[in-house]
Amino acid sequence: MANSSFPRQDHDHQGCISAALATAEELCRARGVRLTELRRRVLELVWTSHKPVGAYALLARLQEQGPAAPPTVYRALDFLLEQGLIHRISSLNAFVGCTRPGEAHTGQFLICEQCQNLAELDDAGITKAIDRSSQASGFTPRQPTVEILGLCPQCRD
């Protein structure tokens, strides 16, 4: 997905999934952490589309392939979050793949209210404004995230 844009409906989504998995394997290997088969499968399911997906939807998809319990899914999600491979979209209580894992950045998201597609931004101006305002308030942000709801170009037209 291009930075600050929504994916076109006809883009090669399998390419997104393959790239995300390859990057995850490389980052985990470099960090000395294990990308277990379950963690890899959960990441793959998160990347199935550019729409945020909830933990119970992930659990249901995993259960189609065999037994799976909520704690195992939540542990896998926690690992993927800790490694910066996914983001949590708080307003939707859902998760989406990170388009730039391994890079320090704030989570800035445009979320379509109609089709649920999502675009991840990286606007330095927004990051600086958050840092400046936080510092002026004596606040230290831990995970700055900006979620903006609206309509994507396809739904707006």
N, C-alpha and C positions, 0 to 999 in steps of 0.2 A: 504494500500500500504506500503510495507516495505521501510524503510529509504534508500535512495540512489539507489533504484531499480525501474524499470518500472513494472507495474502490469502485471502478466501473463494474456493472453487472456481468460483463463478458470477460473480465480479467481472468488470468490463470490462477485460480485459487489453490490448486494443488501445488503450485510453485511457492505460494505463501507458507503452506503447511511444511513442505520439504525444507525450505530455508529456515523456518523457525525450529524444526527438530534438529537440523544440522548445527545451527548456532547454539542451541541448548546443550547438545552433546559436547561441543567444543568448549563452551564456558564451564560446564561442570567438570570436565576432565582437567582444565587449567586450574580450577579452584580446588580440586581434590575432593569433590563431593560426588555422590552416586546419583545418576539419573536412572533410577530403577525402571523396570518395565511398566509398573503402574504409574509412576510419575510421568514417564514418556507418553503413555496412553492418555492420561488426563490432559497433558499439554496438547496432544494431537486433537483431542475432542474440543478443547477450548478454541483451537485454531480452525475448527471445522467451518466457521464463518467469521465474518467481521462483526458479528452481533454479540453483545455480552450474553453469557450463559450462566445460569445459576447452578449451585452445587447439587441440588436434587435432580436437575436435568442431566448433569454429568453422571450422577449415580445411576439414573435410569438407563443411560446409554451403556455404562459399564456392566450393569446387570444383564443386559441383552447378551453379553458374551460370557457370563458366568457370575458366580457369587461375588458380591461387593457390599461393603457396609459403609454407612455415612462417615464413621471416624477415619477410615482409610482414605476416603476422598478428601476430607478436610485436611488430613496430614499431607497428602500430596499437594493440595492447593497451597498450604502454608509453606511447603518447601519451594514451590514454584514462585511464590511471592517473595520469599527471602532471597532467592537467587535473581530476582528482577526479571523473570521470564514472562510473568503475567502481571496485570494490574487488577485491582479490585475497584469496581464501579459501585461506590457506596449507595448512590441514589437508586440503583436497580438491584442491589444486593446480588451482584453478578461479577463475572470475571471475563477478561479479554486478554488476548495475547499482546505482549509488548513488542512494538515494532523496532525498538532499539535496545535490546537487552545488552547489558555490559557497559552501557553509557550512563553516566549520571545525568538525570533529567527529572523535571517535575512532570507529573501526570496532568496533561491538559487534553480534555476530550470534548468533541462535538458529538452529541448523541441525537439521532433522529427519533423523534417521538412517534412517527408513523411506522417506519419500517424497522426500527431499532438498529440500523447500521450505525457504525461509529468510526470516527476518524481521530487519530491521536496527533496532537499538535506538539510542537516544540518551539514556542515563541519566547525568545530571550527577553522581550519586553515584559511579558507576563511574569516570568520568573524573577526579573529584577524588581518589579512592582511588589511582588509577594515578599521578597527578601527585604526591601526597603521599608515596607509597612510593618512587617514583623519586627524588624530591628527597632524601629521607632516606638513600637509598643513594648519592647523588652521581651518579646516572644521568640522562642526558637522552634521553628516548624520541624517536625520529624518526617512527615510524608505529605508535602503539599500536593494537593490534587484539585483541579478545577474541572467541573462537569457542567457543560452548557447544553441544555435541551433546546431543540428547535427542529427545523425541517432540512433534510439533506437536499442537494440540487435535484435529484430524481423525483423526490416526493413533492418538492415545491413546484416543479413544472407540471 
